[in-house]
Amino acid sequence: MKKRLIFAITLAGFTSMAGQIVLLRELLIIFYGNELSFGVTLAGWLFWVSVGSLGAARWIAGRVKNKTAAFAVCEVALAFILPLSILCARSIPAVLGFHPGEIIGILPMSLSAFTLLGPICILGGFLFALGCEMYKPVREGAARIGYVYILEAAGAATGGLLTSLVLIKFLTPIQIIFFISLLNLTAALFLLREKKIFALPVSIILAGFILLLTTGQARYLRNASLSRQWKGYDLLASENSVYGNVAVTKREDQYSVFTNGLYAFSVPDRSTSEMAAHFPLIEHPGPEHVLLIGGGSSGQLREVLKHPVKSVDYVELDPLVIGLARRHIPPDGALEDPRVNIITEIDGRLFIKRAGRRYDVIIVNLPEPHTAQLNRFYTREFYSEASESLTDNGIISFSSYSNPNYMSPEQVRLYVTLKNTLEEVFPDVKITPGATNYFLASKKKGMLTLDWRVLTERMETRGIEAQYMRGYYLFSELSDERIDAFQKRLAEQESWQPELNADFRPVAYYYNMTLWSTYFKYNLKKMFKAINAKVIYTGAIALYLILIIPALLKGVTRKIPSWGVLICVGTTGFAEMAFQVIILLSFQVMYGYVYYKLGIILSSYMLGLIIGAWLVTRSLDNIKEGRALFIKTQVMIFIYPLILPILFRVFSALKGGASFWWGSNVIFPYLPVIPGLIGGYQFPLANRLHLDAVKTGTGQSAGLTYGIDILGACLGAIVVTMFLVPIVGIYMSCLLVAGLNLAGLIVLVAAGGKK
């Protein structure tokens, strides 16, 4: 029984992490993939796990007589719920009445995510508390909780690595989910081996799931669910790579490509491809060497090659975009042109850092700064790096969409921020008016012009044939009246004096998130508008005082003897999730989107968690000064975020190859080991102190502390991602998290308690 239970508990962690990865990817495709959707989805996941754990803490003691059967029933339930969740996730747009690629509002997004994740996550939280109650190799108490914590963490680490690095590459999401379901049914069957009355129906269910996989029914479910997700379109392909999902659709004669649910481009779309290519290229007197970041398969590369260029470096992070385009979109011959050098599996910004080449024109053909990852291409630091890669007359361009007749205050605020940031690096900056606004910046003053007559003459001189970039179009779009009206609209709002967009203070993506929220009837516009740096600092100080003052009142500590310990469990959970977010964002800022490194970052935290929990659990019964040791762990979790800004500043300033290698391969991928180790060490200690203080059952204590830990992480995910990092920046976020843990430390010391 011991081995079967160990397998079942470890599998619970595996299921949680693997299922989380697959479902999060699916929901991010549905929900547009920005940090708000990520924060809401991750917060929903953590919230329901805490509900399951806290609920188990109140319900499990004395009410679950046959705990083995209960554990097995939960695993059987998970085996059914996991595939259903994928099918339901893909039905969200149809149920809510949204079209594929359309932005879903904050309220329906939040409600659908929370509803979908509830059953899985509640079961996950319940299984942890139930496992702590069942695990018998060690005596009753905190040590038992510690060992279950280790087993679940080991399963989660395995699930994360296996899913991220192997399963996603070779299996579809439906196949992965069915694989996880089969494992859960197998574990349930092992647990019920002696109880034939229960084992028989589980065996039948297991056989049914195997038939689904072997007879092609899983493929039918996949195709049916994708057809529902992309209702209204002829879905030609939907495939996954390590970088995400790429879908190709057809409607009449137009092909469209979506990456992670976000509209990328359509073919044919000559208007967009002509403008994106010709605006920056005709601004330059003689472009010979061009760098195109994204969008080459959209027809834009074909337009670039109409100019007298000698070479074009086309960078596309995900090779699947090019592969599916070649397979399904009618070719225009541009990708096969000998002047084109295609570079894949490398982030565009990282390529600029490492290429060592200089270009006449750099065209950034990426979505707007909807996410912190995309925001990296709109910061002062990126513009400085791009400037170093440009020739003396070099030009950089990117585009953004707006209403040609009205610009909201939120849109203007974003544009002024991007414009001011560009002007910090480039002496000459122009923005075209219209439905699509092209931002143009040059290293040489006086290089750029919006005079439609000059631009038309240059197009004609070069003999470039264009359907839209012709005299009548340029006259309409770049008339003096339109340019004056556009510039006046921007000037009206420059009194806001938006801060510059920077790597470690990504305000542009916060402004973009605020703009996004205004598109819907039910939005958070007022909340986003009301929250600023001053509000955050005031709120942080108020929170610190709210936590500290009750601990100074003796009545509170008498009623809740473990008050200080429980507060620290919550603040540590908040901090651990904050560290994960901050390290991931900082890694992306400095080294680009290197998928395998991000997988290591996520897994290294679990590794630290396992080591920390194992170190303390094996000697937990012999620790005499438990409270003093707990205080030391809280001191370390307070100091850690104070060190992070120093590391970020040092490594972001270093440019040598050796420092780049050490930073990207050794230092930052394994930074999460440290907080994981501290958190893993602290959690079993917290349970021991709580058990000594309140004399409750093992399952109850595990459910309560685990629930508070996860609830703190839930708040950390949404608060740090949505507000702290974009508004006050990464450095100040670290200081605020340090302040929160200092408040927890003061509470712990003031509340007192047993050793």
C-alpha positions in Angstrom: 0.0 0.0 0.0 2.9 2.4 0.8 4.3 2.3 -2.7 0.9 2.7 -4.3 0.1 5.7 -2.1 3.5 7.3 -2.9 2.7 6.8 -6.6 -0.7 8.3 -6.2 0.5 11.4 -4.2 3.3 12.0 -6.6 0.9 11.6 -9.5 -1.3 14.3 -7.9 1.5 16.8 -8.2 2.3 15.6 -11.8 -1.4 16.0 -12.8 -1.6 19.5 -11.3 1.5 20.8 -13.1 1.0 19.0 -16.4 -2.7 19.8 -16.5 -2.0 23.4 -15.6 0.5 23.8 -18.4 -1.9 22.3 -21.0 -5.0 24.2 -19.8 -3.1 27.5 -19.4 -1.9 27.2 -23.0 -5.4 26.5 -24.2 -6.9 29.4 -22.2 -4.2 31.8 -23.3 -5.1 31.0 -26.9 -8.7 31.8 -26.1 -8.0 34.8 -24.0 -5.5 36.7 -26.2 -2.4 35.7 -24.3 -1.6 39.0 -22.5 -0.5 39.3 -18.9 -4.0 40.2 -17.7 -5.4 36.9 -19.1 -2.4 35.0 -17.8 -2.8 36.7 -14.3 -6.5 36.0 -14.2 -6.1 32.4 -15.3 -3.2 31.6 -13.0 -5.0 33.4 -10.1 -8.1 31.4 -10.7 -6.1 28.1 -10.7 -4.4 29.0 -7.4 -7.6 30.3 -5.8 -9.5 27.1 -6.4 -6.6 25.0 -5.2 -6.7 27.0 -2.0 -10.4 26.6 -1.7 -10.0 22.8 -2.1 -7.3 22.7 0.5 -9.0 25.0 3.0 -12.3 23.2 2.5 -10.6 19.9 3.1 -9.1 21.3 6.3 -12.6 21.9 7.7 -14.3 18.8 6.3 -11.8 16.0 6.2 -11.3 15.2 9.9 -13.6 12.4 11.0 -15.9 12.7 8.0 -14.0 10.7 5.4 -14.0 7.1 6.8 -12.6 5.3 3.7 -9.8 7.7 2.7 -8.3 5.3 0.1 -11.6 5.0 -1.8 -12.1 8.8 -1.6 -8.6 9.4 -3.0 -9.3 6.9 -5.8 -12.7 8.5 -6.6 -11.0 11.9 -6.9 -8.5 10.4 -9.4 -11.3 8.9 -11.5 -13.1 12.2 -11.4 -10.0 14.0 -12.6 -9.7 11.5 -15.5 -13.1 12.6 -16.8 -12.8 16.3 -15.9 -9.5 17.0 -17.6 -10.6 16.1 -21.1 -13.9 17.8 -20.6 -12.1 21.0 -19.5 -10.2 21.1 -22.9 -13.4 20.6 -24.8 -15.2 23.3 -22.7 -12.2 25.7 -23.1 -12.4 25.5 -26.9 -16.2 26.1 -26.7 -15.8 29.4 -24.8 -15.8 31.7 -27.9 -18.9 30.0 -29.3 -20.7 30.0 -26.0 -19.9 33.7 -25.4 -20.7 34.7 -29.0 -17.1 35.8 -29.9 -15.4 35.2 -33.2 -12.0 33.5 -33.4 -9.2 36.0 -32.8 -11.6 38.5 -31.3 -10.6 40.0 -27.9 -12.7 38.7 -25.1 -13.7 41.2 -22.3 -12.3 41.1 -18.8 -15.6 40.1 -17.1 -16.5 37.1 -19.4 -12.9 36.1 -19.5 -12.6 36.0 -15.7 -16.0 34.3 -15.1 -15.4 31.6 -17.8 -11.8 30.9 -16.5 -12.8 30.7 -12.9 -15.8 28.4 -13.7 -13.7 26.1 -15.9 -10.8 25.7 -13.5 -12.9 25.2 -10.4 -13.5 21.4 -10.4 -9.9 20.4 -11.3 -8.3 22.7 -8.8 -10.6 22.0 -5.9 -9.8 18.3 -6.3 -6.1 19.1 -6.4 -6.2 21.0 -3.2 -8.4 18.3 -1.6 -6.0 15.5 -2.6 -3.1 17.2 -0.9 -4.9 17.4 2.5 -6.2 13.8 2.0 -2.7 12.5 1.2 -1.4 14.1 4.4 -4.1 12.2 6.3 -3.3 8.9 4.6 0.5 8.9 4.5 1.6 6.4 7.2 5.3 5.7 6.9 6.0 8.4 9.5 4.1 9.2 12.7 1.4 11.8 13.0 2.4 15.4 12.7 4.4 17.9 10.6 6.9 15.3 9.3 4.1 13.5 7.5 3.0 16.8 5.9 6.6 17.5 4.9 7.0 14.2 3.1 3.7 14.6 1.2 4.8 18.1 0.3 8.1 16.6 -1.1 6.3 13.9 -3.1 3.8 16.3 -4.6 6.6 18.8 -5.5 8.6 16.0 -7.1 5.6 15.0 -9.2 5.0 18.6 -10.2 8.7 19.1 -11.2 8.5 15.9 -13.3 5.2 16.9 -14.8 6.5 20.3 -15.7 9.6 19.1 -17.4 8.1 16.2 -19.2 5.1 18.2 -20.5 7.1 21.3 -21.5 10.1 19.7 -23.1 8.7 16.4 -24.5 5.0 15.9 -24.6 4.1 19.3 -26.1 6.6 18.6 -29.0 5.1 15.2 -29.9 1.5 15.0 -28.7 -1.6 17.2 -29.2 -3.2 18.8 -26.1 -6.0 16.2 -26.2 -3.5 13.3 -26.3 -1.6 14.8 -23.4 -4.7 15.2 -21.3 -5.8 11.6 -22.1 -2.4 10.4 -21.1 -2.7 12.1 -17.8 -6.2 10.7 -17.4 -4.9 7.2 -18.0 -2.2 7.6 -15.3 -4.9 8.8 -12.8 -7.1 5.8 -13.6 -4.1 3.4 -13.3 -3.3 4.9 -9.9 -6.9 4.6 -8.8 -7.0 1.0 -9.8 -3.8 0.3 -7.8 -5.3 1.9 -4.7 -8.5 -0.2 -5.1 -6.7 -3.4 -5.9 -8.0 -5.2 -2.8 -11.5 -3.8 -3.2 -12.8 -5.7 -6.2 -16.3 -4.1 -6.0 -14.7 -0.7 -6.7 -11.8 -2.0 -8.9 -14.1 -3.5 -11.6 -15.8 -0.3 -12.7 -12.5 1.5 -12.7 -11.0 -1.2 -14.9 -13.9 -0.8 -17.3 -13.4 3.0 -17.5 -9.6 2.5 -18.0 -10.3 0.1 -20.9 -12.7 2.7 -22.4 -10.1 5.4 -22.3 -7.5 3.2 -23.9 -10.0 2.4 -26.7 -10.6 6.1 -27.2 -6.9 6.6 -27.8 -6.2 3.5 -30.0 -9.3 3.8 -32.2 -8.9 7.4 -33.3 -11.7 8.8 -31.2 -9.4 11.2 -29.5 -8.5 12.6 -32.9 -12.2 13.0 -33.6 -12.7 14.9 -30.3 -9.7 17.1 -31.2 -11.0 17.9 -34.7 -14.6 18.5 -33.4 -13.4 20.8 -30.6 -11.1 22.8 -32.9 -14.0 23.2 -35.4 -16.1 24.6 -32.6 -13.3 26.9 -31.5 -12.8 28.2 -35.0 -16.5 28.3 -36.0 -17.1 30.4 -39.1 -13.6 29.6 -40.5 -12.2 26.8 -42.6 -9.5 25.6 -40.2 -6.6 24.3 -42.3 -4.1 23.6 -39.5 -3.7 24.0 -35.8 -0.4 22.8 -34.5 1.7 23.3 -31.4 5.4 23.9 -31.1 7.5 24.6 -28.0 6.8 28.3 -28.6 3.0 28.0 -28.7 0.1 27.4 -31.0 -0.1 28.4 -34.7 -3.4 28.2 -36.6 -4.1 28.8 -40.3 -7.6 29.5 -41.4 -9.3 30.2 -44.7 -12.3 32.3 -45.5 -13.3 32.6 -49.1 -9.9 33.5 -50.8 -8.2 34.9 -47.7 -5.8 33.0 -45.5 -5.2 34.1 -41.9 -2.5 33.1 -39.4 -3.1 33.2 -35.6 -0.3 32.7 -33.1 -1.5 31.7 -29.6 -5.0 32.9 -30.6 -3.7 36.3 -31.5 -4.3 37.5 -35.1 -0.9 37.7 -36.9 -1.6 38.4 -40.5 -3.7 37.6 -43.6 -2.8 36.8 -47.1 -3.6 38.5 -49.5 -3.6 41.8 -47.7 -1.6 44.0 -50.0 -2.6 47.2 -48.3 -1.0 46.2 -45.0 2.1 44.5 -46.5 2.8 47.4 -48.8 2.5 50.1 -46.2 4.6 48.2 -43.6 7.4 47.7 -46.1 7.4 50.8 -48.2 7.0 53.5 -45.6 10.4 52.9 -43.9 12.2 51.9 -47.1 11.2 54.9 -49.2 12.3 57.2 -46.2 15.8 55.8 -46.7 17.8 57.1 -49.8 19.3 53.7 -50.6 18.4 50.7 -48.4 20.7 47.8 -49.1 20.6 45.7 -45.9 17.3 45.2 -44.1 16.3 43.4 -40.9 12.7 42.1 -40.8 11.6 40.9 -37.4 8.4 38.9 -38.0 5.8 39.0 -40.7 7.9 37.8 -43.6 5.3 35.2 -44.6 2.5 37.8 -44.8 3.6 39.2 -48.2 5.7 42.0 -46.6 8.9 40.3 -47.5 7.8 40.4 -51.2 7.3 44.1 -50.9 10.7 44.7 -49.3 12.4 42.8 -52.2 10.9 45.3 -54.7 13.5 47.8 -53.4 17.2 47.6 -54.5 18.2 45.7 -51.4 21.2 43.4 -51.4 20.2 41.3 -48.3 17.3 40.8 -46.0 17.6 39.0 -42.7 14.2 37.7 -41.7 13.9 36.6 -38.1 10.9 34.5 -37.0 11.0 33.0 -33.5 8.7 30.0 -34.3 9.7 28.1 -37.4 6.2 26.6 -37.4 4.8 29.9 -38.7 7.0 29.6 -41.8 6.3 25.9 -42.1 2.5 26.2 -42.1 2.6 29.2 -44.3 4.6 27.3 -46.9 2.2 24.3 -46.6 -1.1 26.2 -46.8 -0.6 29.7 -48.2 -0.1 30.2 -51.9 3.6 31.0 -52.4 4.9 34.4 -53.7 8.5 33.2 -54.1 9.9 35.7 -51.5 11.0 33.1 -49.0 13.1 31.4 -51.7 14.8 34.6 -52.9 18.6 34.2 -52.7 18.8 37.6 -51.0 16.8 36.4 -48.0 18.4 34.8 -45.0 15.8 33.2 -42.8 16.6 32.9 -39.0 14.4 30.9 -36.7 14.3 29.7 -33.1 15.9 32.9 -31.8 14.2 36.0 -30.4 14.4 39.1 -32.6 15.9 41.2 -29.9 18.4 38.6 -28.9 19.4 38.3 -32.6 20.2 42.1 -32.7 22.4 41.7 -29.7 24.4 38.9 -31.1 24.3 39.4 -34.9 27.1 42.0 -35.0 25.7 43.4 -38.3 24.5 46.9 -39.3 21.4 47.5 -41.2 20.0 50.4 -43.2 16.4 49.6 -42.1 15.0 47.6 -39.3 11.3 46.7 -39.6 9.7 45.4 -36.4 6.5 43.6 -37.6 5.2 42.4 -34.3 1.9 43.0 -32.4 1.6 46.0 -30.1 2.9 45.8 -26.5 0.0 43.6 -25.4 2.3 41.5 -23.2 5.5 42.1 -21.2 7.3 39.9 -23.7 6.3 42.0 -26.6 6.9 45.2 -24.6 10.6 44.4 -24.9 10.5 45.6 -28.5 9.2 49.1 -27.4 11.6 50.1 -24.7 14.4 52.6 -24.5 16.9 49.8 -24.1 15.8 48.0 -27.2 15.9 51.2 -29.2 19.4 51.8 -28.0 20.4 48.3 -29.1 18.7 48.8 -32.5 20.4 52.1 -32.9 23.8 50.4 -32.5 22.8 48.0 -35.3 21.8 50.7 -37.7 24.0 52.5 -40.2 24.5 56.3 -39.8 21.4 57.0 -41.9 19.5 54.0 -40.5 15.8 53.9 -39.9 13.6 51.7 -37.6 9.9 51.3 -37.9 6.9 49.6 -36.2 3.1 50.0 -36.5 0.1 50.3 -34.3 -3.6 50.3 -35.0 -6.1 53.0 -34.1 -9.4 54.7 -35.1 -8.6 57.1 -37.9 -11.3 59.6 -36.8 -11.0 59.4 -33.0 -8.2 58.6 -30.5 -9.3 57.9 -27.0 -7.2 59.3 -24.1 -5.9 55.8 -23.4 -4.7 55.4 -27.0 -3.1 58.8 -26.9 -1.3 58.0 -23.6 0.2 54.9 -25.1 1.3 56.7 -28.3 2.9 59.6 -26.4 4.8 57.1 -24.2 6.1 55.3 -27.3 6.9 58.5 -29.0 8.8 60.0 -26.0 10.7 56.8 -25.6 11.8 56.8 -29.3 12.8 60.4 -29.0 15.2 59.5 -26.1 17.3 57.6 -28.6 16.6 58.9 -32.1 16.8 62.6 -33.0 14.2 62.3 -35.8 10.8 60.7 -35.1 7.6 60.8 -37.2 4.2 59.1 -36.8 1.8 58.7 -39.7 -1.9 59.3 -39.1 -4.7 56.9 -40.2 -6.1 53.6 -39.2 -2.6 52.2 -39.0 0.0 54.4 -37.5 3.6 53.9 -38.6 6.3 55.0 -36.1 9.4 55.9 -38.0 12.7 56.9 -36.3 16.1 57.8 -37.8 19.6 58.2 -36.4 20.1 61.3 -38.5 18.1 64.5 -38.0 16.1 65.6 -41.1 16.1 62.1 -42.7 12.3 61.6 -42.3 9.5 63.3 -44.1 5.7 62.9 -44.2 5.4 65.0 -47.4 3.3 62.8 -49.7 4.7 64.5 -52.8 8.3 63.5 -51.9 7.3 59.9 -51.0 5.4 59.5 -54.2 8.3 60.7 -56.3 10.7 58.3 -54.5 8.3 55.4 -55.3 8.2 56.4 -58.9 11.9 56.9 -59.2 12.6 53.4 -57.9 10.0 52.0 -60.3 8.1 50.2 -57.5 4.7 48.9 -58.5 2.2 49.2 -55.7 -1.6 49.0 -55.6 -2.1 51.2 -52.5 1.2 53.1 -51.8 0.5 55.4 -54.7 0.0 59.1 -55.1 -3.8 59.2 -54.4 -3.4 57.0 -51.3 -0.5 59.0 -49.9 -2.3 62.3 -50.6 -5.3 61.0 -48.7 -3.4 59.6 -45.7 -0.8 62.3 -45.4 -2.7 65.4 -46.1 -1.6 68.5 -44.1 -5.0 68.6 -42.4 -4.8 65.0 -41.1 -1.2 65.3 -40.0 -2.0 68.6 -38.1 -5.0 67.1 -36.4 -3.1 64.0 -35.4 -0.2 65.9 -33.9 -2.5 68.3 -32.1 -4.3 65.3 -30.5 -1.0 64.0 -29.2 0.1 67.4 -28.0 -3.1 67.8 -26.0 -2.2 64.9 -23.8 1.5 65.5 -23.5 0.7 67.3 -20.2 0.3 63.9 -18.8 4.1 63.5 -19.2 3.9 59.7 -19.4 7.1 57.9 -18.2 9.5 56.4 -20.6 8.9 52.8 -21.4 11.9 50.7 -20.0 12.9 47.1 -19.7 12.5 47.1 -16.0 9.6 49.5 -15.9 7.3 48.3 -18.7 4.6 51.1 -18.5 3.6 50.8 -22.2 2.1 47.4 -21.7 0.2 48.7 -18.7 -1.2 51.5 -20.9 -2.0 49.0 -23.6 -3.8 46.9 -21.0 -5.8 49.9 -19.9 -6.6 50.6 -23.6 -7.8 47.0 -24.1 -10.1 47.3 -21.1 -12.0 50.2 -22.7 -13.2 48.1 -25.6 -15.9 46.4 -23.6 -19.1 47.5 -21.9 -18.0 45.9 -18.6 -14.4 46.9 -18.1 -11.9 47.9 -15.4 -11.2 51.3 -17.0 -11.8 53.3 -13.8 -9.7 50.9 -11.8 -6.8 51.1 -14.2 -7.1 54.8 -14.4 -7.2 55.2 -10.6 -4.2 53.0 -9.8 -0.8 54.7 -10.0 2.5 54.6 -8.2 1.3 56.8 -5.4 -1.8 54.6 -4.8 0.4 51.4 -4.8 2.9 52.8 -2.3 0.1 54.0 0.0 -1.7 50.7 -0.3 1.5 48.8 0.5 2.1 50.8 3.7 -1.5 50.4 4.8 -1.3 46.6 4.2 1.9 46.4 6.3 0.2 48.1 9.2 -2.9 46.0 8.9 -0.8 42.9 9.2 1.4 44.2 12.0 -1.0 46.0 14.4 -3.2 42.9 15.3 -0.1 41.0 16.2 0.7 43.6 18.8 -2.7 43.0 20.4 -2.4 40.2 22.9 -6.1 39.2 22.5 -5.5 38.3 18.9 -2.6 36.0 19.6 -4.5 34.3 22.4 -7.4 33.5 20.1 -5.1 32.5 17.2 -1.9 31.1 18.8 -0.3 30.5 15.4 -1.2 34.0 14.0 2.4 35.0 13.2 3.1 31.6 11.5 0.0 31.7 9.3 0.7 35.3 8.2 4.2 34.4 7.2 3.0 31.4 5.3 0.7 33.7 3.3 3.4 36.4 2.7 5.9 33.7 1.6 3.4 32.3 -0.9 2.9 35.8 -2.3 6.7 36.4 -2.4 7.4 33.0 -4.0 5.0 33.7 -6.9 6.3 37.3 -7.2 9.9 36.0 -7.5 8.8 33.6 -10.3 7.1 36.4 -12.3 9.9 38.9 -11.7 12.7 36.4 -12.7 10.9 35.2 -15.8 10.2 38.8 -17.0 13.8 39.9 -16.2 15.2 36.8 -18.0 13.1 37.7 -21.1 14.3 41.3 -20.9 18.0 40.5 -20.8 18.3 37.3 -22.8 15.2 37.0 -25.0 12.6 34.3 -25.2 14.6 31.1 -24.9 11.9 28.5 -24.3 14.1 25.7 -22.8 15.7 28.1 -20.4 12.2 29.2 -19.2 11.3 25.6 -18.6 14.5 25.2 -16.5 13.5 28.4 -14.6 10.1 26.9 -13.7 11.5 23.5 -12.8 14.4 24.9 -10.8 11.9 26.4 -8.3 10.4 23.0 -7.8 13.9 21.5 -7.4 14.6 24.0 -4.6 11.3 23.3 -3.0 12.1 19.5 -2.9 15.6 20.1 -1.4 14.3 22.5 1.2 11.4 20.3 2.3 13.6 17.2 2.4 16.4 18.9 4.5 14.0 20.0 7.2 11.5 17.1 7.2 14.1 14.4 7.8 15.2 16.0 11.0 11.9 17.8 12.0 11.3 15.7 15.1 14.8 16.5 16.4 14.6 20.3 15.9 14.4 21.9 19.3 14.3 25.6 18.4 11.7 25.4 15.6 10.4 28.9 16.0 13.9 30.4 16.0 14.6 28.5 12.8 11.4 29.6 11.3 12.3 33.2 12.0 15.6 32.7 10.2 13.8 31.5 7.1 11.6 34.6 7.2 14.7 36.8 7.4 16.1 35.0 4.3 12.9 35.5 2.3 13.0 39.2 3.3 16.7 39.6 2.1 16.3 37.7 -1.2 14.3 40.3 -3.1 16.8 43.0 -2.0 19.6 41.1 -3.9 17.6 40.6 -7.1 17.8 44.3 -8.4 21.6 44.3 -7.9 21.9 41.1 -10.0 19.6 42.5 -12.7 21.5 45.8 -12.9 24.9 44.1 -13.1 24.0 41.5 -15.7 22.0 43.9 -17.9 25.0 46.2 -18.1 27.5 43.4 -19.0 27.9 42.8 -22.8 30.7 40.3 -23.0 30.1 36.8 -24.3 31.3 35.1 -21.1 28.9 37.2 -18.9 26.1 36.5 -21.4 26.7 32.7 -21.2 27.0 32.6 -17.4 23.9 34.8 -17.0 21.7 32.9 -19.4 22.8 29.4 -18.7 23.8 29.3 -15.0 22.8 32.3 -12.9 19.3 33.2 -13.9 17.9 29.8 -14.8 18.7 28.6 -11.3 17.9 31.7 -9.3 14.5 30.3 -8.4 16.3 27.4 -6.6 17.0 29.7 -3.7 13.4 30.9 -2.9 12.2 27.4 -3.6 14.6 26.0 -1.1 13.6 28.6 1.5 9.9 28.1 0.9 10.3 24.3 1.0 12.2 24.5 4.2 9.7 26.9 5.8 6.4 25.0 5.0 7.0 21.9 7.1 8.3 24.1 10.0 5.1 26.1 9.7 3.0 23.0 10.1 4.9 21.9 13.1 4.5 25.2 14.8 0.8 25.3 13.9 0.2 21.8 15.1 2.0 22.6 18.4 -0.1 25.7 18.9 -3.6 24.5 18.1 -3.3 20.6 18.5 -5.4 19.9 15.4 -5.3 16.9 13.0 -2.6 16.4 10.4 -5.0 16.7 7.4 -6.6 19.8 8.9 -3.3 21.5 9.5 -2.0 20.6 6.0 -5.2 21.9 4.4 -5.1 25.2 6.3 -1.4 26.1 5.7 -1.4 24.8 2.1 -4.5 26.8 1.4 -3.1 30.0 2.9 0.2 29.5 1.0 -1.6 29.0 -2.3 -4.0 31.9 -1.7 -1.0 34.2 -1.1 0.5 32.9 -4.4 -2.8 33.6 -6.1 -2.7 37.3 -5.0 1.0 37.5 -5.9 0.3 36.2 -9.5 -2.4 38.8 -10.2 -1.0 41.8 -8.2 2.6 41.6 -9.4 1.7 40.8 -13.0 -1.0 43.4 -13.5 0.1 46.3 -11.3 3.4 46.2 -9.5 5.8 45.4 -12.4 4.1 47.6 -15.1 3.5 50.6 -12.8 6.4 50.8 -10.4 8.8 48.6 -12.2 10.7 45.4 -11.4 13.2 47.1 -9.0 10.5 48.7 -6.8 8.4 45.5 -7.0 11.3 43.7 -5.4 11.4 46.3 -2.6 7.7 46.2 -2.0 7.8 42.4 -1.7 10.7 42.7 0.7 8.6 45.1 2.8 5.7 42.6 2.9 8.0 39.9 4.2 9.5 42.3 6.7 6.0 42.9 7.9 5.5 39.2 8.2 8.8 38.9 10.2 7.6 41.7 12.6 4.3 39.9 13.0 6.1 36.6 13.8 8.4 38.1 16.4 5.6 40.3 18.0 3.1 37.4 18.1 5.4 35.1 20.0 4.6 31.5 20.4 6.1 28.2 21.3 9.5 27.0 20.3 
